[in-house]
Amino acid sequence: MKTSKLTVGLVFLTFFVISFLTNIMGPLIPDIINSYHLSLGMVGFLPFSFFAAYGVMSTSAGVLLEKYREKKVMAFSFLIAALGSLLFGLFPYYSMALVSLFLIGIGMAALQVAINPLLRVSGGEEHFAFNSVMAQLFFGLASFLSPLVYSYLVTNIKHDKTNSNEFLEILSKLVPANLNWVSLYWIFAITALAMVFIILLFKFPKFELEETEKAGTWSVYKDLLKNKTVLLFFFGTFAYVGTEQGIANWMSKFLSDYHGYAPQTVGAEAVAYFWGLLTAGCILGLVLLKFLDSRKVLILFAAGAVILLTLALFGSAEISLYAFPLSGFALSVMWSVVFSLALNSLKNNHGAFSGILCTGIVGGAVMSLIIGKLGDVIGLKYAMTTLYITLGYILSIGFWAKPLVNNATINLKKTKENQ
C-alpha cells in the first residue's frame, strides 16, 4: 500500500493530544492528596482507574476498529474523553475523578489500538521503528507542556480579584476557589472536542489495511494469546508503562516528602523536564536507530535507566532533582522500540497483536497502585524500588527478541564503497 504523509501527521497529532490529556497525573498528585486528604494507596486508585480502562478496552477496540474503521473509532474515542473531562470539571469530587479517568482511559485505549497499525501501514513497515520514535517525540513534547500549563493555571487563576486575561477569568468562575488544578480538565475537554472536529473533517485515504494489520475476530485473539512471543511482548509493554507511570506519577510527591521541594512549582517543573528529556532522548534515538540495531539501543537505554533510578531514589536532594527528569531521557525510546520489535516479530495479525500490546498499558495502573499501597507501609522510596523489576524485564528484551524484520539502518561501510 502507498504511504500517506498526511495520515502519518494526523497520527503524530493524535499522540500529542493523548499525551497532553493523560500524563498530567504526576504533578497533580500532591494537590489531589491535599484537596481530598487521601493516603498514598487511595491516590494510587486514580491512575489505576485510568490505566485499568486499557485492560477493558484494548482488545474490544480492535474488534470495533475492524467494523467501524479508523475515522469513527478515533472520533468516538475523543468524544468519550471529552465527556470524562467535562464530568470532572462539573463535579470535582474524588469519586467522580475515578469515573472521569476511567472514561478518558477508555478513549485513549481505543485511540492507541487504532493509530499504531495505522502508523505502521501509512508510514511503511520498514520505517515503523523510526516513525514510532518520532511519535514518541510528539508524545514527550505534550507531556512536557502539560505540567507547565498546570503550574501556570494554579498560580495565576485568582478568585478574589480580576484575572490577567479573559480566559483565566472564565476558568476562575468554573472551578472552586481551592481547586484551581481542576481547570486543567476544562482545557482537556476543549482539546478533545477540537480533535473530534479535526478527525471528522480529515479525509482519510481510501486504502484497506493489509490482512496482517486487521484486528480480526475474538478467535484470533485467543490464538495469539497461546503464542509465547505475544505474551512476552505483552509483558514488555506492561513493564514499560508501569515504569514510566511509576516514576512520573510519584516523582513530585517523592521530591516533596524526602527533599522538601514545592510540588506546584519545583515538582511540576521536574515532571515537565522528565517528559522534555524524554523528548530529547527520542531525538537521539532517531539518530541511533539509523545506525544501530534497535535491540542494542534498547539495552543501552534500559541500563542507563537503572543507574538513574538508583541515583534518584538514594542520592542527595540535588542529585535526586536532576536524576528523576534524566530518567525520562533513558525511557525515551523504550515504548517505540518494544512495540516495533513486537509487531516485527509476528508475520500476521498485527492489528489484533496491537490490541493485546495496548492492553499491557494496564501496567501503569498496577505499578502505580502497588507503589501507592507499599508506600503507606514501607515508605515511598522503598516502594519505588519495585521499578527495578520492570526495568530489568525491559533490559532482557534486548537480548531475547528475534524480529522477522529488522529496523532499516545505514551501512556506513557500504556507503563509502559505493562512493
Secondary structure by P-SEA (a helix, b strand, c coil): ccccaaaaaaaaaaaaaaaaaccccccaaaaaaaaccccaaaaaaaaaaaaaaaaacaaaaaaaaaccccaaaaaaaaaaaaaaaaaaaacccaaaaaaaaaaaaaaaaaaaaacaaaaaaaacccaaaaaaaaaaaaaaaaaaaaaaaaaaaaaccccccccccaaaaaaaaacccccccaaaaaaaaaaaaaaaaaaaaccccccccccccccccaaaaaaaaacaaaaaaaaaaaaaaaaaaaaaacaaaaaaaccccccccaaaaaaaaaaaaaaaaaaaaaaaaacccaaaaaaaaaaaaaaaaaaaacccaaaaaaaaaaaaaaacaaaaaaaaaaaaacccaaaaaaaaaaaacaaaaaaaaaaaaaaaccccccccccaaaaaaaaaaaacccccccccccccaaaaaaac
